[in-house]
Amino acid sequence: RPHSMSLMVHPTDYKQDTMVRLLYERVPQHRQPRMQELNDPVIEYIPLTRRVLSHDLTELPMGKYIVCGEALVRGEVYQASCLEICIERLDNNTLPTGVQLLIVVSIALV
């Protein structure tokens, strides 16, 4: 799907009652995929009900993202990892819906 990413969460050492803290943020191109590079990330908590879990992030503006995940049990982090991903512009030669609506309204007002 455009402007989205699917993540496969699979801790190497799965523990019962694990929660995953997912942190992600759109960042400048020069940033490295490290937790310290995140200034104001979006934070999601996902219960890990099985060893492998798929999670989708949708409606992301284009750009570079740093995504970090931490596996926690009772608030204690036992595994963490970060990655970077680039969301690219969907090139379908159409204007975004909001821009199309703005043009129609502008024409109607004239």
C-alpha positions as CSV (number, residue, x, y, z in Angstrom):
1,R,0.0,0.0,0.0
2,P,1.3,3.5,-0.7
3,H,2.5,5.7,2.1
4,S,2.6,2.8,4.6
5,M,5.0,0.2,5.9
6,S,4.5,-3.3,7.3
7,L,6.7,-4.4,10.2
8,M,7.4,-8.0,11.2
9,V,8.0,-8.1,15.0
10,H,9.9,-11.2,16.0
11,P,12.1,-11.1,19.2
12,T,14.9,-13.6,19.2
13,D,14.2,-14.5,22.8
14,Y,10.4,-14.5,23.1
15,K,9.1,-14.2,26.7
16,Q,5.6,-14.6,27.9
17,D,3.6,-11.3,28.5
18,T,5.9,-9.3,26.1
19,M,4.8,-5.8,25.0
20,V,6.5,-4.1,22.1
21,R,7.1,-0.3,22.3
22,L,7.3,1.0,18.8
23,L,8.8,4.4,18.2
24,Y,9.0,6.1,14.8
25,E,9.6,9.5,13.5
26,R,10.2,11.3,10.1
27,V,13.8,12.6,10.2
28,P,16.3,14.4,7.9
29,Q,18.3,12.3,5.5
30,H,21.6,12.5,7.5
31,R,20.2,10.9,10.7
32,Q,21.4,7.4,11.6
33,P,19.0,4.6,12.7
34,R,19.6,5.0,16.4
35,M,17.2,5.6,19.3
36,Q,19.2,8.8,20.2
37,E,18.2,10.4,16.9
38,L,14.5,10.5,17.8
39,N,13.4,13.8,19.2
40,D,9.6,13.5,19.3
41,P,8.6,10.1,18.1
42,V,5.2,8.6,17.8
43,I,5.0,5.8,20.4
44,E,2.7,2.7,20.1
45,Y,2.4,-0.2,22.5
46,I,1.6,-3.5,21.0
47,P,0.9,-6.7,23.0
48,L,3.0,-9.6,21.5
49,T,0.4,-12.3,21.8
50,R,2.5,-14.7,19.7
51,R,6.1,-15.1,18.7
52,V,5.8,-13.3,15.4
53,L,3.5,-10.3,14.8
54,S,2.8,-8.2,11.8
55,H,2.0,-4.5,12.3
56,D,1.1,-1.8,9.7
57,L,1.9,1.9,9.9
58,T,-0.3,3.8,7.4
59,E,-0.8,7.3,6.0
60,L,2.8,8.3,6.4
61,P,4.0,11.4,4.5
62,M,7.0,10.7,2.2
63,G,10.4,11.0,3.7
64,K,13.0,9.1,5.7
65,Y,11.8,7.4,8.9
66,I,13.7,5.9,11.9
67,V,11.7,3.1,13.4
68,C,12.8,1.5,16.7
69,G,11.2,-1.3,18.6
70,E,11.7,-2.4,22.2
71,A,10.5,-5.7,23.6
72,L,9.5,-5.3,27.3
73,V,8.3,-7.5,30.1
74,R,6.9,-5.7,33.1
75,G,8.5,-2.4,31.9
76,E,12.0,-4.0,31.6
77,V,13.5,-3.8,28.1
78,Y,15.1,-7.1,27.1
79,Q,15.7,-6.5,23.4
80,A,15.8,-3.4,21.2
81,S,16.5,-2.6,17.5
82,C,16.2,0.3,15.1
83,L,16.0,0.6,11.3
84,E,15.5,3.3,8.7
85,I,13.1,3.3,5.8
86,C,12.2,5.8,3.1
87,I,8.6,6.4,2.1
88,E,8.6,7.5,-1.5
89,R,6.1,9.6,-3.4
90,L,3.5,7.5,-5.2
91,D,4.0,8.5,-8.9
92,N,0.5,7.9,-10.4
93,N,0.3,11.3,-12.2
94,T,-2.8,12.4,-10.1
95,L,-3.2,15.2,-7.7
96,P,-4.0,14.4,-4.0
97,T,-7.7,14.4,-3.2
98,G,-7.4,17.5,-1.1
99,V,-5.9,19.5,-4.0
100,Q,-8.5,18.2,-6.4
101,L,-11.2,19.3,-4.0
102,L,-9.7,22.7,-3.7
103,I,-9.5,23.2,-7.4
104,V,-13.2,22.2,-7.8
105,V,-14.3,24.6,-5.1
106,S,-12.2,27.4,-6.6
107,I,-13.8,26.9,-10.0
108,A,-17.3,26.7,-8.5
109,L,-16.7,30.0,-6.7
110,V,-15.6,31.8,-9.9
